[in-house]
Amino acid sequence: MKQVSNKVITGSLGLALSLLSVVIVASFLNIRQASQDKKWMIHTYEVLNTLKDMNAGLLSAESRRQDYILIKKTSYIENYLQDQAKVYQSLQKLYYLTKDNPRQQRKLDDMKHLIEKRFFLFDKSIKLFQQNSQDLISQVAITEENHILREPIDTLSQAIEDEETSLLNLRMHKSSTNVRRMIFWVGLGNAFGLIIIVSVYSLLQKQISINKDLSQQAATLEKQVLRTRLVNFLESTTDAFVAVDTNWNYTYVNRRAGEILNHAPEELVGKNIWLVFPEIVGQNFYYACQKAALEQQMMQIEEYYSPLNRWYENRIYPSKDGISIFFQDITERKQTEAIIYQLNQELEARVEQRTVALQKSEAELQKLNQELLRSNQELEQFAYVVSHDLQEPLRAVIAFTQLLKARYLESADESVQKYLDTIIDAGKRMHQLIYDLLTYSRVSTRRQNFTLINPNQALNQTLTNLRVAITESKANITCDALPQIVADKTQLVQLFQNLIANAIKFCKKQPQIHVGVRLENQKYVFSVKDNGIGIKPQYTKSIFEIFRRLHTREEFPGTGIGLAICKKIIELHGGNIWVESIPDIGTTFYFTWKVPDDNNLGSKFLAPSPKS
């Protein structure tokens, strides 16, 4: 029994499942057909609604034209253009929705032709009014012609509506038949099989519905969270941001953008960017947006927006849904750049002026140097000629005075002898001055070519020339190893001789003289050090002036030209001379000399001269 019951239950369940399967298949077929019928019904309703929108837009456009002519308010022109655009959009949509119905397509072609005529008359009426608002006859004629065109448009519209209504009734009837058939099969299946599994099926359907709702709610919530985060970011950023779709209509405008554009964000959303800001069309920003959308590449542009008298930097990012634009006010930066550019221009002008003045000054300086050189050469030649030509008459004066003194040595009184001695002494001093002056002038006029020489040989020649003075004073002279240098050997001997002779002369004890040298900053620094009477600090520069003496002839003989000759010799060789001294302690004369170009020769130090 138990087994039979099981078989019956199993068979019943199998039969129920079989019947349920048949019912499900039949229901599925009917549902699919019903879905198709529903789709066509919705399609028909969409055609009828679009047709109504087109008629309403046409009627609204005519009303906007009449309002503009009556009230003369320019805002009606914008509303008229919007209604005109809506009419053509609705017409295009009707073409798309009835593309499978040739009869409707032909009617739409006729209607399109009539609508274009009506809009032509509307545009003509507006233009005539703008040109001559008093031409009422033309306006009346256009209005009558417009009324004539309205009737065939209404007739075609009614014909399209009637055919769509007929199709709607047919599809509704067919849908009702399919629904009744489906109800029959479902009822039959419910009578035999669904009683067993209806509860399970209901639970499953309910669970599926719950899961679907939960999934939709989760997806919606996630989108809302993402959108909230994005909105928070865009509202908190300092950059202005707008988003437009593929039809160039605003889809989002953040707060900063609204402030810059002087519009509330909600006023801009849904509106066409080129209609709201028509002055942008034709500007670089307009073409950059078009290029970004067409080529799908990021664009960056800086441009001056004249209505707001501001500069803006725009970064344009394309996407499949349109473009996103970040922009910011860079007017201050541009003004700063303009100021910097102006300052640079002024600086360049000043530099150019200074350069011209400097070139002019350099030319004048070069001219003065040339004149000074020529003047110095003339003075040196004059000094040489004068000193040379004065020697002969001076020697004659001295010689005849000596003869006069010898002849009248016994007969002349003491005063005459004194006068003659004074003349002879003055003549000799005059002769020495002329000789020293001639020597000074010859430093420049009669110098030899510079050659590589051994300074130790020049120093030995100096010591030979000063042998008598060295012996009498018992001077002790030493020197370092001296390097080879490029010089006029005669003038180098004269230089050493003047410095060492002074060191001997201006010393009240046994002279201790040392000639040294060191390499410093690619130059040789020579030194001549003594233990003489020294020089007071206030005279360390003036002693190099010609005929400059610090002592009387009775204290120390000389003409005061020796150090001037030393200075001139060193300067002719490209060097400098200076002195450091402590009174009663001693004096050191320093002078610099160029290192020869050949590094091997320049760095080679020769053996020092023996002590004297």
C-alpha positions as CSV (number, residue, x, y, z in Angstrom):
1,M,0.0,0.0,0.0
2,K,2.7,2.2,0.9
3,Q,4.4,1.4,-2.3
4,V,1.3,2.1,-4.3
5,S,0.8,5.3,-2.6
6,N,4.4,6.2,-3.4
7,K,3.8,5.2,-7.0
8,V,0.6,7.2,-7.2
9,I,2.3,10.1,-5.6
10,T,5.3,9.7,-7.8
11,G,3.0,9.3,-10.9
12,S,0.8,12.2,-10.0
13,L,3.8,14.3,-9.3
14,G,5.2,13.3,-12.7
15,L,1.9,13.9,-14.5
16,A,1.6,17.2,-12.7
17,L,5.1,18.1,-13.6
18,S,4.4,17.1,-17.2
19,L,1.3,19.1,-17.4
20,L,3.1,22.0,-15.7
21,S,5.8,21.8,-18.3
22,V,3.2,21.9,-21.1
23,V,1.5,24.8,-19.4
24,I,4.8,26.6,-18.9
25,V,5.7,26.1,-22.6
26,A,2.3,27.3,-23.7
27,S,2.4,30.2,-21.2
28,F,5.9,31.1,-22.3
29,L,4.8,31.3,-25.9
30,N,1.7,33.3,-25.1
31,I,3.8,35.6,-22.8
32,R,6.3,36.2,-25.5
33,Q,3.6,37.0,-27.9
34,A,1.9,39.3,-25.4
35,S,5.2,41.0,-24.8
36,Q,5.6,41.6,-28.5
37,D,2.0,42.9,-28.7
38,K,2.7,45.1,-25.7
39,K,5.8,46.4,-27.4
40,W,3.8,47.3,-30.5
41,M,1.1,48.9,-28.4
42,I,3.7,51.0,-26.7
43,H,5.2,51.9,-30.0
44,T,1.8,53.0,-31.3
45,Y,1.2,55.1,-28.2
46,E,4.7,56.7,-28.7
47,V,3.7,57.6,-32.3
48,L,0.5,59.1,-31.2
49,N,2.2,61.1,-28.4
50,T,4.9,62.3,-30.7
51,L,2.3,63.4,-33.2
52,K,0.5,65.3,-30.5
53,D,3.8,66.9,-29.4
54,M,4.6,68.0,-33.0
55,N,1.1,69.5,-33.4
56,A,1.4,71.2,-30.0
57,G,4.9,72.6,-30.9
58,L,3.6,73.8,-34.3
59,L,0.7,75.6,-32.6
60,S,3.0,77.0,-29.9
61,A,5.4,78.3,-32.5
62,E,2.6,80.1,-34.3
63,S,1.4,81.5,-31.0
64,R,5.0,82.7,-30.2
65,R,5.2,84.5,-33.6
66,Q,1.9,86.2,-33.0
67,D,2.9,87.2,-29.5
68,Y,6.1,88.7,-30.8
69,I,4.3,90.7,-33.4
70,L,1.7,91.9,-30.9
71,I,3.9,92.5,-27.9
72,K,7.3,93.1,-29.5
73,K,9.2,91.2,-26.8
74,T,12.4,89.6,-28.1
75,S,12.2,86.7,-25.6
76,Y,9.4,85.3,-27.8
77,I,11.8,84.9,-30.6
78,E,13.9,82.5,-28.5
79,N,10.8,80.6,-27.5
80,Y,9.7,80.4,-31.1
81,L,13.1,79.0,-32.2
82,Q,12.9,76.4,-29.4
83,D,9.4,75.4,-30.5
84,Q,10.6,75.1,-34.1
85,A,13.4,72.8,-33.0
86,K,11.0,70.7,-31.1
87,V,8.7,70.3,-34.1
88,Y,11.5,69.2,-36.3
89,Q,12.7,66.8,-33.6
90,S,9.2,65.3,-33.3
91,L,9.0,65.0,-37.1
92,Q,12.4,63.1,-37.2
93,K,11.2,60.8,-34.4
94,L,8.0,60.1,-36.3
95,Y,10.1,59.1,-39.3
96,Y,12.1,56.7,-37.1
97,L,9.0,55.2,-35.4
98,T,7.1,54.6,-38.7
99,K,10.1,53.4,-40.8
100,D,8.3,50.0,-41.2
101,N,5.1,51.6,-42.5
102,P,5.5,53.0,-46.1
103,R,2.0,54.6,-46.0
104,Q,2.8,56.6,-42.9
105,Q,6.2,57.6,-44.4
106,R,4.5,59.0,-47.5
107,K,2.1,61.0,-45.3
108,L,5.0,62.3,-43.2
109,D,6.8,63.4,-46.4
110,D,3.7,65.5,-47.4
111,M,3.4,66.8,-43.8
112,K,7.1,67.8,-43.7
113,H,6.7,69.7,-46.9
114,L,3.7,71.6,-45.5
115,I,5.4,72.3,-42.1
116,E,8.5,73.7,-43.9
117,K,6.2,76.0,-45.8
118,R,4.5,77.1,-42.6
119,F,7.8,77.8,-40.9
120,F,9.0,79.6,-44.0
121,L,5.9,81.9,-43.7
122,F,6.6,82.3,-39.9
123,D,10.2,83.3,-40.5
124,K,9.1,85.6,-43.3
125,S,6.5,87.2,-41.1
126,I,9.1,87.9,-38.4
127,K,11.6,89.3,-40.7
128,L,9.0,91.6,-42.3
129,F,8.0,92.8,-38.9
130,Q,11.6,93.4,-37.9
131,Q,12.1,95.4,-41.1
132,N,8.8,97.3,-41.1
133,S,6.5,96.7,-38.2
134,Q,3.8,98.9,-39.8
135,D,3.4,96.6,-42.8
136,L,0.1,95.0,-41.7
137,I,-1.1,94.0,-45.2
138,S,1.8,91.6,-45.6
139,Q,1.3,90.2,-42.2
140,V,-2.4,89.6,-42.9
141,A,-1.6,87.9,-46.2
142,I,0.9,85.6,-44.5
143,T,-1.6,84.8,-41.8
144,E,-4.2,83.8,-44.4
145,E,-1.8,81.7,-46.3
146,N,-0.8,80.1,-43.0
147,H,-4.5,79.2,-42.3
148,I,-4.8,77.7,-45.8
149,L,-1.8,75.4,-45.0
150,R,-3.1,74.4,-41.6
151,E,-6.1,72.4,-42.9
152,P,-4.0,69.9,-45.0
153,I,-1.6,69.5,-42.1
154,D,-4.5,68.7,-39.7
155,T,-5.9,66.3,-42.3
156,L,-2.6,64.4,-42.7
157,S,-2.2,64.4,-38.9
158,Q,-5.7,63.0,-38.4
159,A,-5.0,60.4,-41.1
160,I,-1.8,59.3,-39.4
161,E,-3.6,59.3,-36.0
162,D,-6.5,57.2,-37.4
163,E,-4.2,54.6,-38.9
164,E,-2.2,54.3,-35.8
165,T,-5.5,54.1,-33.7
166,S,-6.7,51.4,-36.0
167,L,-3.4,49.5,-35.6
168,L,-3.7,50.0,-31.8
169,N,-7.2,48.5,-31.7
170,L,-6.1,45.6,-33.8
171,R,-3.1,44.9,-31.6
172,M,-5.2,45.3,-28.4
173,H,-7.7,42.8,-29.8
174,K,-4.9,40.4,-30.6
175,S,-3.4,40.9,-27.2
176,S,-6.7,40.2,-25.5
177,T,-7.1,37.0,-27.5
178,N,-3.6,35.9,-26.5
179,V,-4.3,36.8,-22.9
180,R,-7.5,34.7,-22.8
181,R,-5.6,31.8,-24.4
182,M,-2.9,32.1,-21.8
183,I,-5.5,32.3,-19.0
184,F,-7.0,29.1,-20.3
185,W,-3.8,27.2,-20.4
186,V,-2.8,28.5,-17.1
187,G,-6.1,27.6,-15.6
188,L,-5.9,24.2,-17.0
189,G,-2.4,23.7,-15.6
190,N,-3.5,25.0,-12.3
191,A,-6.4,22.5,-12.2
192,F,-4.1,19.5,-12.7
193,G,-0.6,20.3,-11.4
194,L,0.1,23.7,-10.0
195,I,-1.8,22.8,-6.8
196,I,1.1,20.6,-5.8
197,I,3.9,23.1,-6.3
198,V,2.2,26.5,-6.2
199,S,3.4,27.1,-2.7
200,V,7.1,26.4,-3.6
201,Y,6.8,28.3,-6.8
202,S,5.3,31.2,-5.0
203,L,8.1,31.2,-2.5
204,L,10.7,30.9,-5.2
205,Q,9.1,33.7,-7.2
206,K,8.9,35.8,-4.1
207,Q,12.5,35.1,-3.2
208,I,13.6,35.9,-6.7
209,S,11.7,39.1,-6.7
210,I,13.2,40.0,-3.3
211,N,16.7,39.2,-4.6
212,K,16.1,41.2,-7.7
213,D,14.9,44.2,-5.7
214,L,17.8,44.0,-3.4
215,S,20.2,43.9,-6.3
216,Q,18.6,46.9,-7.8
217,Q,18.5,48.7,-4.5
218,A,22.2,47.9,-4.0
219,A,23.2,49.1,-7.5
220,T,21.1,52.2,-7.0
221,L,22.6,52.9,-3.6
222,E,26.2,52.4,-5.0
223,K,25.5,54.8,-7.8
224,Q,24.1,57.3,-5.4
225,V,27.2,57.0,-3.2
226,L,29.5,57.4,-6.1
227,R,27.5,60.3,-7.4
228,T,27.5,61.9,-3.9
229,R,31.2,61.6,-3.6
230,L,31.7,63.0,-7.1
231,V,29.4,65.9,-6.4
232,N,31.1,66.6,-3.1
233,F,34.5,66.6,-4.8
234,L,33.3,68.9,-7.7
235,E,31.6,71.2,-5.3
236,S,34.7,71.5,-3.0
237,T,37.3,72.0,-5.7
238,T,38.4,75.5,-6.5
239,D,38.1,74.9,-10.2
240,A,34.9,75.6,-12.0
241,F,33.4,72.4,-13.7
242,V,30.7,71.8,-16.2
243,A,29.6,68.7,-18.1
244,V,27.7,68.7,-21.3
245,D,26.2,65.8,-23.3
246,T,26.7,64.9,-26.9
247,N,24.0,67.4,-27.9
248,W,25.9,70.2,-26.1
249,N,23.4,70.5,-23.3
250,Y,24.5,71.1,-19.7
251,T,24.2,68.0,-17.5
252,Y,26.0,69.3,-14.5
253,V,27.3,72.7,-13.3
254,N,29.1,73.1,-10.0
255,R,28.8,76.1,-7.7
256,R,32.1,77.7,-8.7
257,A,31.1,77.5,-12.4
258,G,27.8,79.2,-11.6
259,E,29.6,82.0,-9.9
260,I,32.0,82.6,-12.8
261,L,29.3,82.3,-15.5
262,N,26.9,84.5,-13.4
263,H,24.1,81.9,-13.7
264,A,22.6,79.6,-11.1
265,P,23.6,76.0,-11.8
266,E,20.0,74.8,-11.9
267,E,19.2,77.4,-14.6
268,L,21.9,76.0,-16.9
269,V,21.3,72.3,-16.6
270,G,19.4,71.0,-19.7
271,K,20.2,74.1,-21.8
272,N,22.5,74.2,-24.8
273,I,25.8,75.8,-24.1
274,W,26.0,77.5,-27.5
275,L,22.5,79.0,-27.1
276,V,23.2,80.2,-23.6
277,F,26.6,81.7,-24.6
278,P,26.3,82.4,-28.4
279,E,29.3,84.8,-28.3
280,I,31.6,81.8,-27.7
281,V,30.8,80.3,-31.1
282,G,33.7,80.9,-33.5
283,Q,36.2,81.4,-30.7
284,N,39.2,79.1,-30.0
285,F,37.3,77.5,-27.1
286,Y,34.4,76.5,-29.4
287,Y,36.8,74.8,-31.9
288,A,38.7,73.1,-29.0
289,C,35.5,71.6,-27.7
290,Q,34.5,70.4,-31.1
291,K,38.0,68.8,-31.7
292,A,38.0,67.2,-28.2
293,A,34.6,65.6,-28.9
294,L,35.4,64.6,-32.5
295,E,38.9,63.2,-31.9
296,Q,38.3,62.0,-28.3
297,Q,41.5,63.7,-27.0
298,M,42.1,66.1,-24.1
299,M,42.5,69.7,-25.0
300,Q,43.9,72.6,-23.0
301,I,43.4,76.3,-24.0
302,E,43.8,79.7,-22.5
303,E,41.5,82.4,-23.9
304,Y,40.2,85.9,-23.1
305,Y,36.4,86.1,-22.6
306,S,35.5,89.7,-23.6
307,P,31.9,89.8,-22.1
308,L,33.4,89.3,-18.6
309,N,36.7,91.0,-19.3
310,R,38.6,88.0,-17.9
311,W,41.1,85.3,-18.9
312,Y,40.3,81.6,-18.4
313,E,42.3,78.4,-18.6
314,N,40.1,75.5,-19.9
315,R,40.9,71.8,-19.7
316,I,38.5,69.8,-21.8
317,Y,38.1,66.0,-21.3
318,P,36.0,64.0,-23.7
319,S,34.0,60.8,-23.0
320,K,31.3,58.7,-24.7
321,D,28.6,60.7,-23.0
322,G,29.9,64.2,-23.9
323,I,32.7,66.4,-22.6
324,S,33.7,67.6,-19.1
325,I,35.3,71.0,-18.7
326,F,37.4,72.3,-15.8
327,F,38.2,76.0,-16.0
328,Q,39.6,78.7,-13.7
329,D,40.2,82.4,-13.7
330,I,43.8,83.3,-14.6
331,T,43.3,87.0,-15.2
332,E,45.8,88.0,-12.4
333,R,48.4,85.6,-13.7
334,K,48.0,87.1,-17.2
335,Q,48.2,90.6,-15.9
336,T,51.4,89.7,-14.0
337,E,52.9,88.2,-17.2
338,A,52.0,91.3,-19.1
339,I,53.8,93.5,-16.4
340,I,56.8,91.2,-16.5
341,Y,56.9,91.4,-20.3
342,Q,56.7,95.2,-20.2
343,L,59.4,95.3,-17.6
344,N,61.6,93.0,-19.7
345,Q,61.1,95.2,-22.7
346,E,62.0,98.3,-20.7
347,L,65.1,96.5,-19.3
348,E,66.1,95.4,-22.8
349,A,65.7,99.0,-24.0
350,R,67.8,100.3,-21.1
351,V,70.5,97.7,-21.7
352,E,70.6,98.6,-25.3
353,Q,70.9,102.3,-24.4
354,R,73.6,101.5,-21.9
355,T,75.4,99.3,-24.4
356,V,75.4,102.1,-27.0
357,A,76.6,104.5,-24.4
358,L,79.3,102.1,-23.2
359,Q,80.5,101.5,-26.8
360,K,80.6,105.2,-27.3
361,S,82.6,105.6,-24.1
362,E,84.9,102.8,-25.0
363,A,85.6,104.5,-28.4
364,E,86.2,107.8,-26.7
365,L,88.5,106.1,-24.1
366,Q,90.4,104.3,-26.8
367,K,90.8,107.7,-28.6
368,L,92.1,109.3,-25.4
369,N,94.5,106.4,-24.7
370,Q,95.9,106.8,-28.2
371,E,96.3,110.5,-27.7
372,L,97.9,109.9,-24.3
373,L,100.3,107.4,-25.7
374,R,101.3,109.8,-28.5
375,S,101.7,112.6,-25.9
376,N,103.9,110.4,-23.7
377,Q,106.0,109.3,-26.6
378,E,106.4,113.0,-27.6
379,L,107.3,113.9,-24.0
380,E,109.8,111.1,-23.7
381,Q,111.4,112.1,-27.0
382,F,111.4,115.7,-25.8
383,A,113.1,114.8,-22.5
384,Y,115.7,112.7,-24.3
385,V,116.5,115.5,-26.7
386,V,116.6,118.2,-24.0
387,S,118.7,116.1,-21.7
388,H,121.1,115.2,-24.5
389,D,121.4,118.6,-25.9
390,L,121.9,120.3,-22.5
391,Q,124.9,118.2,-21.6
392,E,127.3,119.9,-24.0
393,P,126.7,123.6,-22.9
394,L,126.6,122.4,-19.3
395,R,130.0,120.7,-19.7
396,A,131.3,123.9,-21.2
397,V,130.0,126.0,-18.3
398,I,131.7,123.6,-15.8
399,A,135.0,123.4,-17.8
400,F,135.3,127.2,-18.2
401,T,134.4,127.8,-14.5
402,Q,137.2,125.4,-13.5
403,L,139.6,127.1,-15.9
404,L,138.6,130.5,-14.4
405,K,139.1,129.2,-10.9
406,A,142.6,127.8,-11.8
407,R,143.8,131.0,-13.4
408,Y,142.6,133.3,-10.6
409,L,143.4,130.9,-7.8
410,E,146.0,133.1,-6.2
411,S,144.7,136.6,-7.1
412,A,141.0,136.1,-6.4
413,D,139.7,136.7,-3.0
414,E,137.9,134.1,-0.9
415,S,134.4,135.2,-1.9
416,V,135.1,134.8,-5.6
417,Q,136.6,131.3,-4.9
418,K,133.4,130.4,-3.1
419,Y,131.2,131.6,-5.9
420,L,133.2,129.6,-8.4
421,D,132.9,126.5,-6.2
422,T,129.2,127.0,-6.0
423,I,128.9,127.3,-9.8
424,I,131.0,124.2,-10.3
425,D,129.0,122.2,-7.7
426,A,125.6,123.3,-9.2
427,G,126.8,122.4,-12.7
428,K,127.8,118.9,-11.6
429,R,124.5,118.4,-9.9
430,M,122.7,119.7,-13.0
431,H,124.8,117.4,-15.1
432,Q,123.7,114.4,-12.8
433,L,120.1,115.4,-13.0
434,I,120.2,115.6,-16.8
435,Y,122.0,112.2,-16.9
436,D,119.4,110.6,-14.7
437,L,116.6,112.2,-16.8
438,L,118.2,110.8,-19.9
439,T,118.4,107.4,-18.3
440,Y,114.7,107.6,-17.3
441,S,113.6,108.5,-20.8
442,R,115.8,105.7,-22.3
443,V,113.8,103.1,-20.3
444,S,111.1,103.4,-22.9
445,T,112.9,104.5,-26.0
446,R,116.0,102.3,-26.0
447,R,114.9,99.0,-24.5
448,Q,115.9,95.7,-26.1
449,N,113.6,92.9,-27.1
450,F,112.4,90.6,-24.3
451,T,114.1,87.2,-24.2
452,L,114.2,84.3,-21.8
453,I,117.1,85.1,-19.4
454,N,118.7,83.8,-16.2
455,P,118.1,86.4,-13.4
456,N,121.1,85.1,-11.5
457,Q,123.3,86.4,-14.3
458,A,121.7,89.8,-14.1
459,L,122.1,89.8,-10.3
460,N,125.9,88.9,-10.6
461,Q,126.3,91.7,-13.1
462,T,124.7,94.1,-10.5
463,L,127.0,92.9,-7.7
464,T,130.0,93.5,-10.0
465,N,128.8,97.0,-10.8
466,L,128.4,97.8,-7.1
467,R,131.6,96.1,-5.9
468,V,133.1,99.3,-4.5
469,A,130.0,100.2,-2.5
470,I,129.6,96.6,-1.3
471,T,133.2,96.5,-0.1
472,E,133.2,99.9,1.6
473,S,129.9,99.1,3.5
474,K,130.8,95.4,4.1
475,A,127.3,94.5,2.9
476,N,126.1,90.9,3.1
477,I,123.9,90.0,0.1
478,T,122.1,86.7,-0.3
479,C,119.4,85.4,-2.7
480,D,117.0,82.5,-3.3
481,A,117.0,80.3,-6.4
482,L,115.7,82.6,-9.1
483,P,113.5,81.2,-12.0
484,Q,114.0,82.0,-15.7
485,I,111.9,84.9,-16.9
486,V,111.3,86.9,-20.1
487,A,112.8,90.4,-19.8
488,D,115.3,93.0,-21.1
489,K,118.5,91.9,-19.3
490,T,120.0,95.4,-19.3
491,Q,116.9,96.8,-17.6
492,L,116.8,93.9,-15.1
493,V,120.4,94.7,-14.1
494,Q,119.4,98.4,-13.7
495,L,116.4,97.4,-11.6
496,F,118.5,95.2,-9.2
497,Q,121.2,97.8,-9.1
498,N,118.9,100.7,-8.1
499,L,117.2,98.6,-5.4
500,I,120.4,97.1,-3.9
501,A,122.3,100.5,-4.1
502,N,119.5,102.2,-2.2
503,A,119.6,99.4,0.4
504,I,123.3,100.0,0.9
505,K,123.0,103.8,0.9
506,F,120.1,104.1,3.3
507,C,121.7,101.9,6.0
508,K,123.6,103.2,9.0
509,K,125.0,99.8,10.0
510,Q,126.3,96.8,8.1
511,P,123.7,96.1,5.4
512,Q,122.0,92.7,5.4
513,I,120.3,92.4,2.0
514,H,118.3,89.4,0.7
515,V,116.8,88.8,-2.8
516,G,113.9,86.4,-2.7
517,V,111.1,85.1,-5.0
518,R,107.9,83.1,-4.7
519,L,105.1,81.8,-7.1
520,E,101.7,83.4,-6.3
521,N,98.6,83.4,-8.5
522,Q,100.5,82.4,-11.7
523,K,103.0,85.2,-11.1
524,Y,106.5,85.5,-9.7
525,V,106.8,87.9,-6.7
526,F,110.4,89.1,-6.3
527,S,111.5,90.8,-3.1
528,V,114.6,92.9,-2.0
529,K,114.8,93.1,1.8
530,D,117.2,95.2,3.8
531,N,117.8,96.3,7.4
532,G,118.1,100.1,6.6
533,I,116.6,103.1,8.1
534,G,113.1,102.3,6.8
535,I,110.4,104.5,5.3
536,K,107.5,106.2,7.1
537,P,104.0,104.8,6.0
538,Q,102.8,108.1,4.5
539,Y,105.7,108.0,1.9
540,T,105.3,104.4,0.7
541,K,103.6,105.5,-2.5
542,S,105.1,108.9,-3.2
543,I,108.7,107.6,-3.2
544,F,108.1,106.2,-6.7
545,E,107.5,109.6,-8.2
546,I,110.2,111.2,-10.3
547,F,112.7,113.5,-8.4
548,R,111.0,112.6,-5.1
549,R,113.4,112.9,-2.2
550,L,112.8,112.2,1.5
551,H,116.2,113.4,2.8
552,T,118.6,116.4,2.1
553,R,121.6,116.1,-0.1
554,E,123.8,116.5,3.0
555,E,122.2,113.4,4.6
556,F,122.1,111.2,1.5
557,P,123.3,112.1,-2.0
558,G,121.2,111.4,-5.1
559,T,118.6,112.9,-7.5
560,G,115.4,111.0,-6.4
561,I,114.9,109.3,-9.8
562,G,116.1,105.7,-9.1
563,L,112.8,104.3,-7.8
564,A,110.9,106.0,-10.5
565,I,113.1,104.2,-13.0
566,C,112.4,100.9,-11.2
567,K,108.7,101.5,-11.4
568,K,108.8,102.2,-15.1
569,I,110.9,99.1,-15.9
570,I,108.5,96.8,-14.0
571,E,105.4,98.3,-15.6
572,L,107.0,97.9,-19.0
573,H,107.3,94.2,-18.2
574,G,103.6,94.0,-17.1
575,G,104.2,93.9,-13.3
576,N,103.6,96.0,-10.2
577,I,105.9,97.3,-7.5
578,W,105.2,98.3,-3.9
579,V,107.0,98.6,-0.6
580,E,106.5,97.5,3.0
581,S,108.7,99.2,5.7
582,I,109.1,99.6,9.4
583,P,111.2,102.7,10.4
584,D,114.6,101.8,11.9
585,I,113.9,98.1,11.3
586,G,114.1,97.7,7.5
587,T,112.4,97.9,4.1
588,T,111.2,95.2,1.6
589,F,110.5,96.1,-2.0
590,Y,108.2,93.7,-3.8
591,F,107.6,93.5,-7.6
592,T,105.7,91.0,-9.8
593,W,106.8,89.3,-13.0
594,K,104.9,87.2,-15.5
595,V,105.5,83.5,-15.7
596,P,106.8,82.5,-19.2
597,D,104.3,80.7,-21.4
598,D,106.4,77.5,-21.4
599,N,105.5,75.8,-18.1
600,N,108.7,73.8,-18.1
601,L,110.8,76.9,-18.3
602,G,108.5,78.8,-15.9
603,S,108.8,76.2,-13.2
604,K,112.5,75.7,-13.5
605,F,114.5,77.4,-10.7
606,L,118.2,78.0,-11.1
607,A,120.9,77.7,-8.5
608,P,121.3,80.9,-6.4
609,S,124.3,83.2,-6.8
610,P,127.0,82.9,-4.2
611,K,127.0,85.2,-1.2
612,S,128.8,88.5,-1.5
